[in-house]
Each structure stands twice: as C-alpha cells, then as structure tokens.
Amino acid sequence: GAVVSQHPSRVICKSGTSVKIECRSLDFQATTMFWYRQFPKQSLMLMATSNEGSKATYEQGVEKDKFLINHASLTLSTLTVTSAHPEDSSFYICSARGEGGYEQYFGPGTRLTVT
Amino acid sequence: AQSVTQLDSQVPVFEEAPVELRCNYSSSVSVYLFWYVQYPNQGLQLLLKYLSGSTLVKGINGFEAEFNKSQTSFHLRKPSVHISDTAEYFCAVSISMIKAAGNKLTFGGGTRVLVKP
C-alpha cells in the first residue's frame, strides 16, 4: 500500500514553455502533498506544501507565480513550471501524506530538462 | 527550526564489511527521525523511522539505527553490506505531529555509499 506515482518521469521542454507534473496517490487519500526539488548530488529542498482544496504554502524563496501548485482532489496534485528556463532543470519529487498520518510517501520523481 | 547534519558526504566500503552513516540533528522540540534511501534517478524509500519507544530501530534490508537523545544523533548501521546497497542515504527529521506544522521534513545533505567488490 501507500503508492505514489508521478507523471511524466522525464520531460524535456523548450525555454519559455510551461510544463505540468502530476503526482497521484494510488491507494490512499492524500490530504497533504509536498513538492521537493533536488539538484544533482544534493539534498531535497521543500518547495511547497499543499492541502486538498486550499492554496499551497510555499517555502521562502520559492516563486509561487512560477511554480503553480494545484491540489484539487484527494489523490492528485499538480506542479506547473511556468515560462521554464534552463535553471529550472532539476529533479522534482512529490510526497503524500494521509489524514492523521505522520509518514510521507514519495513518488519516483520527474526529471525536467529545459533547453 | 530544526536542522540535520550528515557528517560524511561519501562513504566507500567493501562488500560484506559493516557501514555506519552518521546523522546529527538540532531542534528545540521533540522530533521524529527517518532514514531514506535513494537509488539513481528514483524517489525516496523509507528505511526506518523513530517515533518513540525503543531507541534501537530496525528497518528494511538489514539496516538499523539508534536514537541518542543526549548526543542528538541517529546513526544508521548495517553489519554487512551488499553491492546493491550502493545508493544515496538521507537522514530527515520532523517535529511532532501537530497538524498545523504540516509535518514538514528537514533533510540532511545526504551520504553517498559506494560498495566495492
């Protein structure tokens, strides 16, 4: 149980375009989802926390207008990187937590390359 | 705010030898502690966690960790490693399960384990 999927696993887009990444909890209802960013050979940095049906809470230094997060249902959250630039190239990982739960379950990650 | 320090960025080890990955944390409140493993180009998999109770925690794949409150440490150990243990390992902490806190995880910088034949 507690499986989280991400789609796509890998995406290449041109500079200036937008790209959407989906995060789904497959076998539980995720009241809270988290989005992380990981640069090569570095740790995970929390970008934002989203609760189903409400606006995401962004960490300091993360541009909310650039990284749009939507958590419209208990099984789906999306991260849209708007007007992507090469410096947005990174590995994006989501995690999900159920109601009353303490553990985060991580997705397999999405590698974004902006050319 | 809490912080996590993983003292070794890279640990080379021979197959069947023991390994210890060090993790120290800083927090003004009680914390929960986690170790995750990340294989190349993959997400994170939980190895083990400490929430309360016995300070020695056993996890998957033969790993264990010991919570030491006085030393604010949560070191990860395995008595005999395999080639397949080559991966990145992350220590993480969160404060207690207060809903308003959102159960955010703070990660250490990671330790890359390279198991040599």
Boltz contact constraints between the chains, C-beta under 6 A:
constraints:
  - contact:
      token1: [A, 43]
      token2: [B, 107]
      max_distance: 6.0
  - contact:
      token1: [A, 43]
      token2: [B, 109]
      max_distance: 6.0
  - contact:
      token1: [A, 43]
      token2: [B, 110]
      max_distance: 6.0
  - contact:
      token1: [A, 44]
      token2: [B, 107]
      max_distance: 6.0
  - contact:
      token1: [A, 49]
      token2: [B, 102]
      max_distance: 6.0
  - contact:
      token1: [A, 93]
      token2: [B, 43]
      max_distance: 6.0
  - contact:
      token1: [A, 102]
      token2: [B, 97]
      max_distance: 6.0
  - contact:
      token1: [A, 106]
      token2: [B, 43]
      max_distance: 6.0
  - contact:
      token1: [A, 106]
      token2: [B, 44]
      max_distance: 6.0
  - contact:
      token1: [A, 107]
      token2: [B, 43]
      max_distance: 6.0
  - contact:
      token1: [A, 108]
      token2: [B, 42]
      max_distance: 6.0
  - contact:
      token1: [A, 108]
      token2: [B, 43]
      max_distance: 6.0
  - contact:
      token1: [A, 109]
      token2: [B, 43]
      max_distance: 6.0
